Amino acid sequence: MWSLPQWKNSLYGNGTTTQRLEKYAQVFNTVEGNTTFYALPKLTSVQNWRDAVDEHFKFTFKLPKTITHDLQLQHCNAELKAFFDTMAPLIEKTAIWKIQLPAKFGPHSLANLDRFLAQFPKELTVGVEVRHLAFFDKGEHEKALNQMLIKHHSNRIIIDTRPVFAAKPDHPAIIDGQQKKPKVPVHPIATAQQPVVRFIGELNSEINQAYFGKWAHKIAQWIEQGKQPYVFIHTPDNVAAPELAVTLNDMIRECSTHSIAPIKLLDNLLPEANSVDQLQLDI
């Protein structure tokens, strides 16, 4: 998301949703577009989003659930065309089109994914998030999935929900997160050039930061390999997500031999970014 009332003091002050996006894009360089999963946005909204950010900012958008969940990636050419007709103004500013699959989408459905990826526009980059536990067994099913993604140059989306499931269910936001988020193992594999990490933390920022150490080293390693990682930080209520993103970005800078720009929030959590050209870490 790019708009949350609690981010007023740290990220963007006052303003409309579009104005908040403009200010968000002055701090961060990517965002998850989740609304497209539930419904097609208005064309005017898409145009406003495009105009609110510069050419260096990159969106990621989920494909509609009618395609991924209802139709299971089958017989969905009309729905896919309608989606891209609406999103056309943002295609050049969208880095990854996300295919989030339901838990019931298991090994028996891999042929559907194979056909869908084969027909997907080759000029567009794809990220695939699976939730069926068979794809996390380190056996033949996970191997088949990973090999398919490598074949189609598609990124496997890695979701880390360990913090939220380790938390005590003593807060409504924690309970909601434990009910809605998938409880799956974390396999930090890069099947293409833009590995995607979705970190779902808990409400205690210090506990979240304890998980960041290994992630900082892994993300820095990907950067050393010439990959372009995309990293998204969430918490059950998302209130502290910007500050956590700042912290992780700083840790990655310490681990990497590349020059990575620091992130500066409105309350001066970090010093001014250097003016020299620096490697872009999308976070």
SVG drawing of the C-alpha trace seen along z (x, -y; Angstrom):
<svg xmlns="http://www.w3.org/2000/svg" viewBox="-14 -18 46 54">
<polyline fill="none" stroke="black" stroke-width="0.4" points="0.0,0.0 1.0,-3.6 -1.7,-5.2 -2.2,-4.7 -3.4,-7.5 -0.7,-6.5 2.0,-7.3 1.1,-11.0 3.9,-12.1 6.7,-10.0 6.0,-9.7 3.7,-12.2 1.8,-14.7 -1.6,-15.6 -3.0,-15.1 -5.3,-13.0 -4.5,-9.3 -2.8,-10.3 -0.8,-13.0 0.2,-10.5 1.5,-8.2 3.5,-11.1 5.2,-11.6 5.6,-7.9 7.4,-7.6 9.9,-10.3 11.0,-8.0 10.5,-4.4 10.8,-3.1 8.3,-0.3 4.9,0.6 2.5,3.6 -0.7,2.9 -3.1,5.2 -6.4,3.6 -6.3,5.1 -6.7,8.5 -10.2,7.7 -11.5,5.5 -10.4,3.6 -9.6,0.0 -11.0,-2.9 -9.0,-4.0 -8.7,-7.5 -7.2,-6.0 -4.6,-4.1 -3.7,-7.3 -3.5,-9.3 -1.1,-6.6 1.0,-6.8 1.3,-10.6 2.1,-10.6 5.5,-8.9 8.6,-9.4 10.2,-6.9 12.4,-5.4 9.4,-4.2 8.1,-0.7 4.7,0.7 3.9,4.4 0.3,5.5 -1.5,8.7 -3.6,10.3 -7.3,10.4 -8.5,13.2 -11.1,14.1 -8.1,15.3 -6.0,16.8 -8.6,18.2 -11.9,18.5 -10.7,19.7 -7.4,21.3 -5.6,19.7 -7.8,21.6 -10.0,20.1 -9.2,16.6 -8.1,14.8 -11.0,12.3 -10.4,11.5 -6.7,11.1 -7.2,8.8 -9.7,6.7 -7.1,6.4 -4.3,5.2 -6.6,2.9 -7.3,1.2 -3.7,1.2 -2.2,0.2 -1.1,-3.3 1.0,-1.7 2.7,1.1 5.9,-0.7 6.0,-1.6 5.2,1.8 8.1,4.1 6.3,7.3 2.9,8.8 2.1,11.0 0.2,14.3 -0.9,15.2 -2.3,18.7 -4.7,20.3 -3.7,23.1 -5.8,25.5 -3.7,24.9 -1.4,27.9 0.8,30.2 -2.1,31.4 -2.6,27.8 1.0,27.2 0.1,27.8 -2.3,24.8 0.5,22.6 2.8,23.9 0.4,23.0 -0.5,19.7 3.1,18.6 3.8,19.8 1.1,17.5 1.8,14.5 3.3,11.5 7.1,12.2 8.0,8.5 6.4,8.5 8.0,9.8 6.1,12.3 6.2,13.3 4.4,16.4 3.3,17.0 2.2,20.5 0.6,21.6 0.1,25.4 2.4,27.1 3.5,29.7 5.5,26.9 7.5,26.5 8.5,30.1 11.9,29.9 10.9,32.9 9.7,33.6 6.8,31.2 8.8,28.2 11.6,29.1 9.0,29.3 7.6,25.9 11.1,24.2 12.2,25.7 9.1,24.5 9.6,20.9 13.2,21.0 12.1,22.1 9.7,19.2 12.0,16.7 9.5,16.2 10.2,15.2 9.1,17.2 7.6,14.9 9.0,15.7 6.6,15.0 8.0,15.0 5.2,15.2 7.3,16.6 7.1,13.6 3.3,13.2 2.8,16.9 5.3,16.9 3.5,14.0 1.0,14.6 -2.6,14.2 -3.3,11.4 -4.1,8.6 -6.9,8.4 -4.4,7.5 -2.2,10.5 -5.3,12.8 -6.4,11.5 -3.0,12.0 -2.7,15.5 -6.1,16.3 -5.5,14.8 -1.8,15.2 -0.3,18.5 1.8,20.5 4.5,21.9 8.2,22.6 10.7,20.0 12.7,21.1 14.8,18.1 15.4,19.2 15.8,16.9 14.3,18.5 14.8,15.4 16.4,12.0 13.9,10.2 13.5,12.3 10.5,11.0 10.4,11.1 7.2,10.4 8.0,10.1 5.0,10.3 6.2,9.2 4.5,8.9 3.7,5.8 7.0,5.8 9.6,4.1 12.6,5.5 11.4,9.0 11.0,8.3 14.5,6.9 15.8,10.2 14.6,11.9 16.3,9.2 19.9,10.4 19.7,13.4 17.5,11.5 20.0,8.7 22.8,11.1 20.6,13.0 19.4,9.8 22.9,8.4 24.1,11.7 21.5,11.4 22.6,7.9 26.2,9.1 25.0,11.7 23.5,8.9 19.9,9.6 17.3,6.9 15.5,7.9 12.1,6.5 11.3,6.4 8.0,5.6 7.6,5.1 4.3,5.7 3.1,5.9 -0.4,6.9 -1.4,3.3 1.3,1.9 1.8,-1.1 5.6,-0.6 6.2,0.8 8.0,-2.3 10.4,-2.4 11.1,1.3 11.8,0.9 14.3,-1.8 16.0,0.5 16.3,3.4 17.6,1.2 20.3,-0.1 21.3,3.5 21.5,4.4 23.7,1.4 26.1,2.7 26.2,6.2 26.7,5.1 29.8,4.0 27.6,2.1 26.5,-1.5 22.8,-1.4 21.0,-4.7 19.7,-5.2 16.0,-5.9 15.0,-9.1 11.6,-9.5 10.1,-12.9 11.3,-12.6 15.0,-12.3 15.4,-8.6 18.4,-8.5 20.8,-11.0 20.4,-12.6 21.0,-10.2 24.2,-10.6 23.9,-12.5 25.9,-10.0 24.3,-7.3 23.7,-4.3 22.4,-0.8 18.6,-0.7 17.2,1.7 13.5,1.8 12.0,1.8"/>
</svg>
